[in-house]
Each structure stands twice: as structure tokens, then as C-alpha cells.
């Protein structure tokens, strides 16, 4: 159980304990089922619980128990799928579920319950959400940042949207799904603290690194992989992949890929190794509905990037300003070789990307939006 409270058992109020100007203090219980990729949990649950006092939130964050065990189980599943699957099921029902039930029993002291995606497994029926909303009668805010309805039973995701008083997303396509499911949408986009990312100082054209961070199983299109490999060979650059429990299989890049798993103790500094970042995506409903956080991380680190013109990236990046869009293998090769061969261009684009984050996507702006939604839910939500 990951909860934060003072010795009296009251939710901690962070750095000041005062309400935001013009708004009352709202007590929020933040729940997440995240068990391995903790970016979403940190951004939407842990950080608001610690820093919410500036905008009138008092919070406690509840996440998955025994994270060390989770990490070992996930790596085991990646290597020996059948055994890992059995042990993973034991974890969810023998460890996670009893802890979560105990956590839920205490939510009556909160004004709002905030849920990052789901209270239990994404593919399970929203029984715990129903219990919170209907029996405990707590206002509920749900956050969806991914196309969950394509990965798990659609009816469960739709039911969660209807149970919630308000549903937060930052992606227009996901917002359309929420409305079609009968949910009430509020748009709040991912924010981050650019001060945590050292801004890249771009110099030279030799010994450069093309970097990719990727923790999920999204497909790396073969034709794009081939173009990246050619660009690296042409410019004498490295290709570095960070993330995932095991080394990914990308045949076109296998001979040059330098891979390392995601390191929870180093979530920002490794970006300084990159000179140009990439975000290759297949154009389908799944990728169009993602709110791709790594695009913003690249920008915060002052990195120019080459990315597929798909979904959320079209909203965040202006082609030729903070990065380049590329569709065909030829475009990928040309854009990458251009950036790798021109440090002034990399510097100009990287600086523009950093300024865009500082102006539009700082964590403080996201936190203010989250506080407004929680306050609205506490007052009666969508009515």
C-alpha cells in the first residue's frame, strides 16, 4: 500500500495546506492499478497527492502493493509466459485485491475518488468502481489516457465511464469514445516538469545517438526500422532503445540496437544521451487514441524528433518547428540524416520544443485542471 498521510491519519496537504484562490479544499483518494510502467501513476496520482495543496487538493495516493515482486513477476512472464501468467494471476487475486479492498474501505473520509484507468485489472468488470460509486456514494473521477476499449472487453470500459461522475482525458478520439459510452468528459492533458530534464546542448555531427523510449508492445513498423538503420549507418550514429522488460525484436535494427530496460531510478537523465528522438507509430485506432507522453518528454529535454503524423503528435508538434513528421521510409531517412548532419537545426528545434513545453504543458497547468475537475465532481459533477 502506498499511502501518504500525517501521523494523525489525515491526508497530507503537501507544501502549504491552503486552498487555491477562489476554491475550497477537496480531499481526494488517488487510486491506480499500475504495476510496472509508473509514469501515469506518478503524474496523475503520486505527484498530485504530494503537491496538490497549491491548488486546493489534499490527497492520498494508493498504488499497487509490493512493486519489487511485481517487477520480478513481469520479467518472468516476459521470459516464461505460461508460468508467469499463473503467478501474475495469483498476485492480482491473493495480494492486490485484498489490499485494494482495505484501501477502499477508507474512502468515506474523502470528497472525491480519483481512478487512473481502473481500480483493479483493466480486463475485469468494474465491480470495485460500482461499490465506490453506488454503495459508498463517493463522487468518482476517472482518467483514461489510452485506447483501453481495444485491449479489454469494451463493455467494461464503457461501464466505468458511466459509473464515473466525470472522465478526464487529453485525447480528442478518446473523448469521443467516452461520450459515446455515456460518460461526461473533461479535457485535461498530461503535464510535466521541464526543470527535471536537462536541456540538450547540440554540437557536432559525429558519434551521435538516435534514441527511442518505449515501454509498451506497440509495433515498430519494419519499413521505418529499415530507414532508421540506414540513417544511422549513413551518419555513423548509434541507435539506443530504452524500456520494456526484454530486448525487443526489431530485425532491421537488431545488429545496431543498444537496449536497456526501464530504470525507475533514472527517469529523466538518460535523455541527455540522445541527440535526435524518434516516435514511430502505425496509423490505427489504437495509436490515434493515445496521449503519447514520450513526445513531451523528448521536447522537455530539448530534443528534436522525427515522428509519424498520427494522433496526438499532430496536436503537440508543428512540422518543421519542434520536429519533423515523416510517413514514407524515404522521408524518415531524409529527416533523420538532415537533423544528424546539422547541429544548428537540432539546437533550434530542440529549443523550440522546450519552450512549447514550458508555455503549454507544465505540470502546474495540468494540476490546476485536475483540481477544477475534482472540485466540480465534489459539487455534483455532471448532475
C-alpha positions in Angstrom: 0.0 0.0 0.0 1.4 3.3 -1.0 -0.4 6.0 1.0 0.8 9.3 2.3 -0.7 10.8 5.5 0.4 12.6 8.6 0.7 10.9 12.0 -2.9 11.7 12.8 -4.1 9.8 9.8 -5.3 12.9 7.9 -4.3 13.2 4.2 -1.1 15.3 3.9 -1.6 18.7 2.4 1.8 19.0 0.7 3.6 22.3 0.7 1.1 24.7 2.1 -2.3 23.3 3.0 -4.2 26.3 1.6 -6.9 26.2 -1.0 -6.5 27.6 -4.4 -7.7 31.1 -4.9 -11.4 31.1 -5.1 -11.7 27.4 -4.4 -12.4 25.2 -1.4 -10.1 22.4 -0.4 -11.1 19.0 -1.8 -9.9 15.7 -0.2 -9.0 13.2 -2.9 -8.1 9.5 -2.8 -6.0 8.6 -5.8 -6.1 5.0 -7.0 -4.1 3.3 -9.6 -3.6 -0.3 -10.6 -0.3 0.4 -12.4 2.2 -2.3 -11.6 5.2 -1.7 -13.9 5.2 1.5 -16.1 4.7 4.1 -13.3 4.7 7.3 -15.4 0.9 7.6 -15.4 0.7 6.8 -11.7 3.3 9.3 -10.8 1.8 12.0 -12.9 -1.8 11.6 -12.1 -1.7 10.1 -8.5 1.5 10.4 -6.6 2.5 14.0 -7.6 -1.0 15.5 -7.2 -1.2 13.8 -3.7 2.1 15.5 -2.8 1.8 18.8 -4.5 -1.9 19.4 -4.7 -2.2 21.9 -1.8 -1.2 24.7 -4.1 -4.4 24.2 -6.0 -6.7 23.2 -3.1 -6.2 19.4 -3.1 -5.5 17.2 -0.1 -4.5 13.8 -1.4 -3.5 10.2 -0.6 -2.1 8.0 -3.3 -2.8 4.3 -3.4 -0.9 2.2 -5.9 0.0 -1.4 -6.4 1.4 -3.3 -3.4 4.9 -5.0 -3.4 6.3 -3.3 -6.5 9.6 -5.3 -6.2 7.6 -8.5 -6.6 5.6 -7.0 -9.5 8.8 -6.3 -11.3 10.1 -9.8 -10.9 6.8 -11.4 -12.0 6.7 -9.2 -15.1 10.2 -10.2 -16.1 9.4 -13.8 -15.5 6.2 -13.5 -17.7 8.2 -12.0 -20.5 10.6 -15.0 -20.5 8.4 -17.9 -19.5 4.9 -16.8 -20.4 2.8 -19.7 -19.0 4.4 -19.8 -15.5 4.5 -16.0 -15.4 0.8 -15.9 -16.3 -0.1 -18.2 -13.4 1.9 -16.3 -10.9 0.6 -13.0 -12.2 -3.0 -14.2 -11.6 -2.1 -15.2 -8.0 -0.6 -11.8 -7.4 -3.8 -10.0 -8.6 -6.2 -12.1 -6.5 -4.2 -13.0 -3.5 -2.1 -9.9 -3.0 -3.6 -6.9 -4.9 -7.3 -7.5 -4.4 -7.3 -7.8 -0.6 -5.1 -4.7 -0.2 -7.4 -2.8 -2.5 -10.5 -3.7 -0.6 -8.9 -2.5 2.6 -7.9 0.8 0.8 -11.5 1.3 -0.5 -13.0 0.8 2.9 -11.5 4.1 4.0 -12.7 6.3 1.1 -15.6 7.8 3.0 -13.3 10.4 4.6 -12.6 11.8 1.1 -14.6 14.1 -1.0 -13.7 12.5 -4.3 -12.2 9.2 -5.5 -9.8 9.6 -8.5 -9.1 6.5 -10.6 -6.3 6.1 -13.0 -7.8 3.8 -15.6 -9.3 1.2 -13.2 -9.3 0.2 -9.6 -8.5 -3.5 -10.4 -7.4 -5.3 -13.6 -8.3 -3.5 -16.8 -10.0 -6.6 -18.2 -12.1 -7.2 -15.1 -15.6 -5.9 -14.6 -15.8 -2.6 -12.7 -17.1 -4.1 -9.6 -14.9 -2.1 -7.2 -15.9 1.1 -9.1 -19.6 0.2 -8.7 -19.0 -0.4 -5.0 -17.4 3.1 -4.6 -20.0 4.9 -6.7 -23.2 3.2 -5.8 -22.7 1.8 -2.2 -20.2 4.2 -0.7 -21.7 7.0 -2.8 -18.4 8.8 -3.4 -18.0 11.2 -6.3 -15.7 9.5 -8.8 -13.3 10.9 -11.4 -11.9 8.5 -14.0 -8.8 9.2 -16.1 -8.3 7.4 -19.4 -5.2 8.1 -21.5 -5.2 5.1 -23.8 -7.5 3.1 -26.0 -8.3 0.5 -23.4 -11.5 -0.5 -25.2 -9.4 -2.1 -27.9 -7.4 -4.2 -25.4 -10.0 -5.4 -22.9 -13.8 -6.0 -23.0 -15.3 -2.8 -24.4 -18.4 -3.1 -22.2 -16.2 -2.9 -19.0 -14.6 0.4 -20.1 -17.9 1.8 -21.1 -19.4 0.8 -17.8 -16.5 2.6 -15.9 -17.2 5.7 -17.9 -20.9 5.7 -16.9 -20.1 5.0 -13.3 -17.8 7.9 -13.0 -19.2 11.4 -12.4 -16.6 12.9 -14.7 -14.0 11.3 -17.0 -10.7 13.1 -17.8 -8.7 12.6 -21.0 -6.4 14.7 -23.1 -7.0 13.0 -26.4 -9.9 14.0 -28.7 -10.5 10.5 -30.0 -10.6 9.0 -26.5 -13.0 11.9 -25.6 -15.3 10.8 -28.4 -15.3 7.2 -27.1 -16.2 8.4 -23.6 -19.1 10.4 -24.8 -20.4 7.5 -26.9 -20.2 5.3 -23.8 -22.4 7.8 -21.9 -19.6 9.4 -19.9 -19.2 13.1 -19.2 -15.8 14.3 -20.5 -13.4 17.0 -19.2 -10.2 17.7 -21.2 -7.0 17.8 -19.1 -3.7 17.0 -20.8 -0.6 15.4 -19.4 1.8 17.9 -17.9 5.4 17.5 -16.8 8.1 19.5 -15.0 10.6 20.6 -17.7 13.1 21.5 -14.9 13.7 17.8 -14.3 15.0 17.4 -17.8 18.5 18.8 -18.6 18.2 20.7 -21.9 20.4 19.2 -24.6 23.3 21.2 -25.9 23.6 20.2 -29.5 27.1 20.1 -31.0 28.8 18.3 -33.8 27.9 15.6 -36.3 29.9 12.6 -35.2 29.2 9.9 -32.7 25.5 11.0 -32.3 22.6 8.9 -30.9 19.2 8.3 -32.3 17.0 7.5 -29.2 13.7 5.8 -28.5 11.9 5.2 -25.2 9.2 2.6 -25.3 7.7 0.5 -22.5 4.7 -1.0 -24.3 4.4 -3.5 -27.0 3.4 -1.2 -29.8 4.6 -2.3 -33.2 7.7 -0.7 -34.7 6.9 -0.7 -38.5 9.5 -2.7 -40.4 9.9 -0.1 -43.2 10.5 2.7 -40.6 13.0 0.5 -38.8 14.9 0.0 -42.0 15.0 3.7 -42.7 16.4 4.4 -39.1 19.1 1.7 -39.6 20.1 3.3 -42.9 20.2 6.8 -41.4 22.4 5.5 -38.6 24.8 3.8 -41.0 25.0 6.8 -43.3 25.9 9.2 -40.4 27.8 6.8 -38.1 25.2 7.2 -35.4 24.1 4.8 -32.6 20.6 3.6 -32.0 19.6 3.4 -28.4 16.3 1.9 -27.2 15.2 2.3 -23.5 12.3 0.5 -22.0 10.4 -2.8 -21.8 11.2 -5.9 -19.7 13.1 -7.7 -22.5 15.1 -6.7 -25.6 12.6 -6.0 -28.4 12.8 -7.9 -31.7 13.2 -5.4 -34.5 15.2 -7.3 -37.2 16.2 -4.3 -39.2 17.8 -2.7 -36.1 19.0 -5.8 -34.3 22.6 -5.5 -35.2 23.0 -1.9 -34.0 20.4 -1.6 -31.2 21.7 -0.8 -27.8 18.9 -1.7 -25.4 18.4 -1.4 -21.7 15.3 -2.0 -19.6 13.4 0.8 -18.0 15.1 2.1 -14.8 12.7 3.5 -12.2 15.6 5.3 -10.5 16.6 7.1 -13.7 13.6 8.5 -15.5 14.9 11.8 -17.0 18.7 12.0 -17.1 19.2 9.3 -19.7 17.6 11.7 -22.3 20.9 13.6 -22.3 22.4 10.6 -24.2 20.0 11.3 -27.1 20.7 13.7 -29.9 17.6 13.0 -32.0 14.5 11.2 -30.8 12.0 9.2 -32.8 8.4 8.2 -32.3 7.4 5.7 -35.0 3.7 4.6 -34.9 1.3 2.5 -37.0 -1.7 4.6 -38.0 -4.6 2.8 -36.5 -7.4 3.4 -33.9 -5.1 2.3 -31.1 -2.3 4.8 -31.7 -4.7 7.6 -32.7 -6.3 7.3 -29.3 -3.1 7.5 -27.2 -1.9 10.6 -25.4 1.7 9.9 -26.1 3.7 11.2 -23.1 7.2 10.4 -24.5 6.7 13.1 -27.2 6.5 15.7 -24.5 9.5 14.2 -22.6 11.6 14.5 -25.7 10.5 18.1 -26.1 11.3 18.9 -22.4 14.8 17.5 -22.9 15.3 19.9 -25.8 15.4 17.1 -28.4 14.2 17.5 -32.0 12.3 14.4 -33.1 11.1 12.6 -36.1 7.7 11.1 -35.6 4.8 9.5 -37.5 2.0 12.0 -38.3 -0.5 10.1 -36.2 -2.9 11.1 -33.4 -1.7 13.1 -30.5 1.6 14.1 -32.1 -0.3 16.2 -34.6 -1.6 18.4 -31.8 1.7 18.8 -29.9 4.2 19.2 -32.8 4.3 21.8 -35.5 6.1 20.2 -38.5 9.4 21.9 -39.1 9.3 23.8 -35.8 9.7 21.3 -32.9 10.3 18.3 -35.1 9.6 16.6 -38.4 6.7 14.4 -39.4 7.6 11.5 -41.7 5.5 8.9 -43.4 7.4 7.0 -46.1 10.8 5.3 -45.5 12.4 7.9 -47.7 11.0 10.7 -45.6 12.2 9.0 -42.4 15.7 8.6 -43.8 15.9 12.2 -45.2 14.6 13.8 -42.0 16.9 11.8 -39.7 20.0 12.4 -41.8 19.2 16.1 -42.1 19.0 16.5 -38.3 22.0 14.4 -37.6 24.1 16.4 -40.0 23.0 19.9 -38.8 23.7 20.8 -35.1 22.3 24.3 -35.6 19.0 22.8 -36.8 18.9 20.4 -33.9 19.5 23.2 -31.5 16.8 25.4 -33.0 14.2 22.7 -33.0 15.2 21.4 -29.5 14.9 24.9 -28.0 11.5 25.5 -29.7 10.3 22.2 -28.3 11.5 23.0 -24.8 9.7 26.4 -25.0 6.5 24.8 -26.1 6.5 22.5 -23.0 7.3 25.4 -20.7 4.5 27.5 -22.2 1.7 24.9 -22.6 2.4 21.6 -20.8 3.9 22.3 -17.4 2.7 20.1 -14.6 1.3 23.0 -12.7 -1.2 23.7 -15.5 -2.3 20.0 -15.5 -2.7 20.1 -11.7 -4.9 23.2 -11.9 -7.2 21.4 -14.4 -7.3 18.2 -12.3 -8.2 20.3 -9.2 -11.0 22.0 -11.2 -12.4 18.6 -12.2 -12.2 17.2 -8.7 -13.9 20.3 -7.3 -16.7 20.0 -9.9 -17.2 16.3 -9.1 -17.4 17.1 -5.3 -20.1 19.7 -6.1 -22.2 17.3 -8.1 -20.3 16.5 -11.3 -22.3 16.2 -14.5 -25.5 16.4 -12.5 
